[in-house]
Amino acid sequence: MTQHVEEFLKPCTYLFKIFGIYSLDINHASRRNTVGVIWSLSILLYSITHSIYGIYGRKVHFKSLLLTITDTMQLYIALVNAAVSTLFLLLMRRKLSFFLQKLSNFDRSFAALDAVANVQKTYKPHVTSLTLMMIVTICCYTWLDVILYVKEFSFVFIGDVMAYCFPFIIALLIIVQFCLMTLLLKRRFFWINRKLVQIEKHLNKKSLVIDPLESKKIIKILEILRHKHDRLCRLSVTLNKVYSLPLLMTTLQNFIIIIVTLFLHVEDSKPLKKDHSRVLYIIFDSMIIIYSCAEIVMMVKACSTTRSEAKLTATILHRFQKTSQDMDHFVEFFSMQLMHSGVEFSACKIFVIDESLLFSMVGAISTYLIIVLQLQLGD
């Protein structure tokens, strides 16, 4: 008996739900949970208002007004990203529910075609480990921010800490959630490709001409695989619609965080506590940059590997030996479908999420830092 897809994600979905970016019923993702929506809106409203109050009331000053405005602008952009991304996921919760339900249906129907491995037994420990890693990351980031920058515990300073930590947490959880959903698609493309490889090996053992009844049986299996591949390609479009705006906002946020953090570090302008070594601040800044880069790399890697797995189907089909005219015609028909339906993830169709995004961001960040250094040397 196959498990529902949400069963594999349970450890992570609890964490997503705590921070308000997963409003579906954890036990049945097909059910829209009103309590979950209210909880998400409550967490968002409290976190945003408290963060804005902390930014407005804080007494943190940098070396110049420009640097203070730069840091404040970064905080407000991050808060806008957290608010917009959370609200957008709430609006798209029905599409996410549809996506998860269709994947569960795919698993049940595919189990009749091929013996699917016990995915829950295989991947549940990995999801649990990922959840623990996220909890440790969130705790470490919050702890370092508190000990390095909070001078006294008050309502204002808690809001200031929340202004830095809440957007970081939301961006991290959204990227991880998207990557998990994308890798669920990749795994099912892998099942299709594995079945095709089995058919290919079976045909290679046969002579050039196979029995007509066996040929019809194989064609019937290929038709099922063709339909399922097309279904997964359509689900990838649905998934892209659900996360398109959050991915755009989160990528923009990480890009700005990397630039601002490097800029403030180069200017040596962060307000430091007297009893703390500068090494701690360098470690914290490095951690921020590493996490921001890791989120982008993780997003690109998940999209790229899923697209590659979907494209691998065509490569396997082209290796099929010519056995019968009907078989050759169907393989050609399957190949034509693959040419017109592919998997591609983009951020609101502004840019495609693939390896070229990494090169573009590295180039833009390097160019900006070179300009800053030139201005410094000129002064």
Wavefront OBJ file of the C-alpha trace (Angstrom):
o trace
v 0.000 0.000 0.000
v 1.468 3.351 -1.016
v 1.693 6.245 1.437
v 0.408 9.741 0.822
v 3.103 12.168 -0.244
v 2.606 14.366 2.815
v 3.562 11.408 5.031
v 7.131 11.684 3.735
v 7.264 15.417 4.509
v 5.708 15.366 7.979
v 8.828 16.321 9.999
v 9.381 19.365 7.779
v 5.725 20.349 7.482
v 5.475 20.771 11.268
v 8.300 23.296 11.113
v 6.771 25.007 8.070
v 3.443 25.258 9.878
v 4.959 26.780 13.028
v 6.281 29.721 10.998
v 3.091 30.057 8.935
v 4.193 29.017 5.434
v 2.203 25.756 5.278
v -1.533 26.260 5.830
v -2.750 22.805 4.726
v -3.820 20.056 7.089
v -0.666 18.120 7.979
v -2.432 14.751 8.047
v -4.391 15.380 4.825
v -2.851 17.947 2.499
v -5.927 17.741 0.279
v -7.913 19.505 3.004
v -7.724 23.280 3.212
v -7.318 24.090 6.895
v -9.019 27.326 8.046
v -7.200 27.190 11.374
v -3.908 26.917 9.488
v -4.717 30.053 7.482
v -5.602 31.992 10.646
v -2.399 30.799 12.320
v -0.285 31.851 9.323
v -1.859 35.305 9.194
v -1.444 35.747 12.963
v 2.244 34.793 12.912
v 2.857 37.076 9.934
v 0.984 40.057 11.408
v 2.713 39.819 14.801
v 6.193 39.293 13.348
v 5.937 42.140 10.827
v 4.455 44.691 13.254
v 6.920 43.826 16.031
v 9.830 43.975 13.573
v 8.788 47.391 12.242
v 8.428 48.653 15.829
v 11.924 47.333 16.607
v 13.451 49.015 13.531
v 11.710 52.304 14.309
v 12.708 52.347 17.984
v 16.251 50.952 17.793
v 19.274 53.103 18.575
v 21.788 51.524 16.213
v 23.963 53.981 14.323
v 26.544 53.317 11.646
v 29.440 55.520 10.596
v 27.324 57.513 8.164
v 23.697 58.198 7.377
v 24.086 56.393 4.034
v 25.146 53.174 5.761
v 22.273 53.435 8.256
v 19.791 53.930 5.411
v 21.346 50.983 3.519
v 20.919 48.624 6.474
v 17.369 49.833 7.168
v 16.433 49.479 3.496
v 17.718 45.898 3.519
v 15.560 45.090 6.560
v 12.397 46.532 5.036
v 12.983 44.713 1.730
v 13.452 41.438 3.641
v 10.251 42.025 5.627
v 8.313 42.803 2.443
v 9.651 39.573 0.943
v 8.553 37.568 3.989
v 5.071 39.138 3.965
v 4.485 38.859 0.210
v 5.842 35.298 -0.003
v 3.736 34.071 2.926
v 0.555 35.722 1.626
v 1.173 34.393 -1.881
v 1.588 30.829 -0.574
v -1.673 31.242 1.331
v -3.418 32.322 -1.868
v -1.898 29.400 -3.785
v -2.656 26.767 -1.150
v -5.319 25.125 -3.334
v -2.836 24.627 -6.152
v -0.336 23.159 -3.680
v -3.040 20.844 -2.356
v -3.842 19.824 -5.953
v -0.144 19.159 -6.620
v 0.279 16.911 -3.568
v -2.954 15.038 -4.263
v -1.969 14.348 -7.871
v 1.427 13.048 -6.750
v -0.305 10.685 -4.324
v -2.562 9.484 -7.142
v 0.514 9.014 -9.334
v 2.136 6.816 -6.686
v -0.928 4.612 -6.327
v -1.310 4.077 -10.062
v 2.401 3.575 -10.647
v 2.576 0.936 -7.904
v 0.348 -1.268 -10.071
v 2.771 -0.864 -12.960
v 6.040 -1.275 -11.106
v 7.111 -2.236 -7.617
v 7.926 1.126 -6.077
v 10.448 1.083 -3.269
v 9.336 1.967 0.249
v 9.910 5.679 -0.147
v 8.869 6.516 3.385
v 11.377 4.071 4.872
v 14.120 5.306 2.544
v 13.598 9.074 2.691
v 11.876 9.727 6.032
v 15.230 9.705 7.916
v 16.640 12.209 5.410
v 13.657 14.527 5.865
v 14.015 14.228 9.645
v 17.722 15.067 9.425
v 16.927 18.040 7.201
v 14.403 19.278 9.768
v 16.983 19.043 12.550
v 19.524 20.907 10.408
v 17.039 23.726 9.809
v 16.265 23.964 13.538
v 19.987 24.120 14.385
v 20.558 26.750 11.682
v 17.698 28.929 12.933
v 18.838 28.629 16.551
v 22.500 29.416 15.736
v 21.592 32.438 13.606
v 19.239 33.853 16.251
v 21.691 33.182 19.103
v 24.608 34.892 17.345
v 22.457 37.873 16.394
v 21.351 38.263 20.028
v 24.767 37.987 21.675
v 26.520 40.210 19.122
v 24.043 43.076 18.731
v 21.499 43.109 21.576
v 22.711 45.407 24.354
v 19.642 45.076 26.570
v 16.569 42.884 26.528
v 13.537 45.047 25.866
v 10.490 44.973 23.625
v 12.280 47.219 21.115
v 15.427 45.096 20.924
v 13.410 41.888 20.586
v 11.650 43.513 17.636
v 15.032 44.521 16.185
v 16.254 40.921 16.441
v 13.006 39.714 14.867
v 13.524 42.144 11.958
v 16.782 40.359 11.126
v 15.793 36.778 12.000
v 12.187 36.433 10.783
v 12.881 37.177 7.075
v 15.938 34.902 7.213
v 13.850 32.042 8.614
v 11.001 32.523 6.117
v 13.396 32.634 3.147
v 15.195 29.485 4.349
v 11.971 27.534 4.886
v 10.456 28.592 1.543
v 13.569 27.494 -0.371
v 13.680 24.155 1.477
v 9.941 23.616 0.924
v 10.263 24.326 -2.797
v 13.304 22.049 -3.122
v 11.473 19.195 -1.392
v 8.488 19.528 -3.721
v 10.779 19.700 -6.748
v 12.738 16.621 -5.687
v 9.456 14.732 -5.276
v 8.907 15.348 -8.976
v 12.453 14.303 -9.785
v 12.009 10.997 -7.968
v 8.932 10.155 -10.022
v 10.704 10.991 -13.279
v 13.390 8.594 -12.041
v 10.784 5.839 -11.608
v 9.626 6.333 -15.207
v 13.197 6.251 -16.507
v 13.984 3.143 -14.465
v 10.999 1.348 -15.999
v 12.092 2.418 -19.490
v 15.598 1.078 -18.835
v 14.066 -2.248 -17.793
v 12.100 -2.390 -21.060
v 15.225 -1.462 -23.037
v 17.225 -4.276 -21.428
v 14.372 -6.694 -22.097
v 14.300 -5.732 -25.782
v 18.073 -6.072 -26.066
v 17.791 -9.688 -24.964
v 15.321 -10.406 -27.727
v 16.023 -10.872 -31.394
v 15.398 -8.089 -33.900
v 11.803 -9.288 -34.367
v 9.658 -9.884 -31.291
v 6.293 -11.549 -30.862
v 3.344 -9.269 -31.892
v 1.493 -9.949 -28.634
v 4.544 -9.033 -26.596
v 5.042 -5.939 -28.730
v 1.480 -4.793 -27.998
v 2.034 -5.406 -24.295
v 5.203 -3.288 -24.301
v 3.478 -0.551 -26.304
v 0.682 -0.494 -23.731
v 3.229 -0.021 -20.931
v 4.980 2.714 -22.909
v 1.636 4.469 -23.404
v 1.100 4.486 -19.632
v 4.608 5.851 -19.072
v 4.058 8.491 -21.754
v 0.866 9.647 -20.069
v 2.528 9.743 -16.661
v 5.517 11.691 -17.971
v 3.146 14.236 -19.476
v 1.248 14.390 -16.164
v 4.475 15.136 -14.274
v 5.426 17.856 -16.749
v 2.057 19.503 -16.183
v 2.500 19.215 -12.417
v 5.864 20.957 -12.725
v 4.022 23.916 -14.291
v 1.600 23.928 -11.350
v 4.473 23.806 -8.869
v 6.212 26.666 -10.652
v 3.056 28.788 -10.398
v 2.828 28.134 -6.653
v 6.401 29.213 -5.887
v 7.142 31.610 -8.746
v 6.733 34.888 -6.811
v 8.301 33.619 -3.533
v 11.336 32.405 -5.506
v 11.681 35.803 -7.190
v 11.388 37.677 -3.887
v 13.724 35.312 -2.021
v 16.374 35.461 -4.759
v 16.204 39.266 -4.685
v 16.462 39.254 -0.890
v 19.518 36.974 -0.883
v 21.167 39.065 -3.581
v 20.670 42.260 -1.559
v 21.782 40.603 1.699
v 25.033 39.407 0.141
v 25.813 42.843 -1.309
v 24.866 44.812 1.838
v 26.721 42.446 4.174
v 29.874 42.642 2.062
v 29.477 46.422 1.742
v 29.114 46.982 5.494
v 32.009 44.633 6.142
v 34.256 46.442 3.659
v 33.282 49.787 5.204
v 33.983 48.325 8.666
v 30.937 50.146 9.936
v 28.948 47.687 12.042
v 28.380 48.774 15.662
v 30.451 46.410 17.799
v 30.217 45.487 21.466
v 33.359 46.343 23.429
v 33.622 42.941 25.108
v 33.445 40.942 21.861
v 36.229 40.066 19.466
v 35.949 41.261 15.880
v 36.439 37.629 14.830
v 32.916 36.799 16.045
v 31.440 39.474 13.799
v 33.473 38.218 10.838
v 32.195 34.685 11.502
v 28.591 35.936 11.711
v 28.899 37.949 8.485
v 30.484 34.958 6.757
v 27.654 32.731 7.974
v 25.046 35.133 6.554
v 26.764 35.162 3.158
v 27.238 31.367 3.140
v 23.582 30.724 4.016
v 22.364 33.174 1.348
v 24.588 31.541 -1.282
v 23.596 28.053 -0.123
v 19.888 28.852 -0.530
v 20.428 29.987 -4.130
v 22.658 27.001 -4.954
v 20.152 24.597 -3.370
v 17.304 26.093 -5.411
v 19.294 25.934 -8.656
v 20.480 22.380 -7.952
v 16.957 21.073 -7.288
v 15.568 22.671 -10.473
v 18.527 21.602 -12.616
v 18.563 17.947 -11.511
v 14.789 17.625 -11.940
v 14.976 19.078 -15.451
v 17.874 16.748 -16.313
v 15.960 13.705 -15.047
v 12.953 14.669 -17.182
v 15.181 15.103 -20.261
v 16.861 11.744 -19.645
v 13.663 10.009 -20.791
v 14.323 11.059 -24.401
v 17.885 9.722 -24.234
v 16.659 6.328 -23.014
v 13.990 6.152 -25.733
v 16.560 6.830 -28.457
v 18.527 3.788 -27.282
v 15.601 1.444 -28.034
v 16.384 -1.071 -30.764
v 14.188 -1.281 -33.843
v 11.961 -4.288 -33.220
v 8.640 -3.704 -34.987
v 6.973 -1.009 -37.029
v 4.306 -0.333 -34.390
v 6.961 -0.073 -31.689
v 9.076 2.321 -33.762
v 6.078 4.532 -34.509
v 5.125 4.727 -30.848
v 8.684 5.532 -29.735
v 8.721 8.294 -32.340
v 5.378 9.589 -31.040
v 6.677 9.517 -27.438
v 9.805 11.393 -28.537
v 7.719 14.084 -30.251
v 5.797 14.603 -27.024
v 9.038 15.025 -25.092
v 10.183 17.676 -27.567
v 7.064 19.782 -26.939
v 6.680 19.273 -23.180
v 9.602 19.850 -20.880
v 10.345 20.858 -17.312
v 11.538 24.386 -16.650
v 11.367 26.516 -13.523
v 11.410 30.291 -13.591
v 10.795 33.198 -11.228
v 7.683 34.903 -12.639
v 9.153 34.289 -16.124
v 11.762 36.994 -15.400
v 14.667 34.551 -15.324
v 15.057 30.790 -15.603
v 16.332 29.017 -12.505
v 19.372 27.134 -13.753
v 23.176 27.298 -13.548
v 23.293 30.529 -15.558
v 21.602 32.293 -12.626
v 24.636 31.565 -10.445
v 27.043 33.059 -12.974
v 24.844 36.138 -13.386
v 24.682 36.763 -9.636
v 28.417 36.243 -9.133
v 29.115 38.680 -11.964
v 26.717 41.321 -10.621
v 28.046 41.077 -7.050
v 31.680 41.194 -8.204
v 31.007 44.237 -10.394
v 29.311 46.084 -7.543
v 32.130 45.350 -5.073
v 34.779 46.465 -7.572
v 32.967 49.787 -7.974
v 32.778 50.207 -4.173
v 36.492 49.458 -3.778
v 37.375 51.913 -6.535
v 35.360 54.635 -4.825
v 37.122 53.861 -1.547
v 40.561 54.063 -3.155
v 39.539 57.303 -4.868
v 38.604 58.839 -1.503
l 1 2 3 4 5 6 7 8 9 10 11 12 13 14 15 16 17 18 19 20 21 22 23 24 25 26 27 28 29 30 31 32 33 34 35 36 37 38 39 40 41 42 43 44 45 46 47 48 49 50 51 52 53 54 55 56 57 58 59 60 61 62 63 64 65 66 67 68 69 70 71 72 73 74 75 76 77 78 79 80 81 82 83 84 85 86 87 88 89 90 91 92 93 94 95 96 97 98 99 100 101 102 103 104 105 106 107 108 109 110 111 112 113 114 115 116 117 118 119 120 121 122 123 124 125 126 127 128 129 130 131 132 133 134 135 136 137 138 139 140 141 142 143 144 145 146 147 148 149 150 151 152 153 154 155 156 157 158 159 160 161 162 163 164 165 166 167 168 169 170 171 172 173 174 175 176 177 178 179 180 181 182 183 184 185 186 187 188 189 190 191 192 193 194 195 196 197 198 199 200 201 202 203 204 205 206 207 208 209 210 211 212 213 214 215 216 217 218 219 220 221 222 223 224 225 226 227 228 229 230 231 232 233 234 235 236 237 238 239 240 241 242 243 244 245 246 247 248 249 250 251 252 253 254 255 256 257 258 259 260 261 262 263 264 265 266 267 268 269 270 271 272 273 274 275 276 277 278 279 280 281 282 283 284 285 286 287 288 289 290 291 292 293 294 295 296 297 298 299 300 301 302 303 304 305 306 307 308 309 310 311 312 313 314 315 316 317 318 319 320 321 322 323 324 325 326 327 328 329 330 331 332 333 334 335 336 337 338 339 340 341 342 343 344 345 346 347 348 349 350 351 352 353 354 355 356 357 358 359 360 361 362 363 364 365 366 367 368 369 370 371 372 373 374 375 376 377 378 379
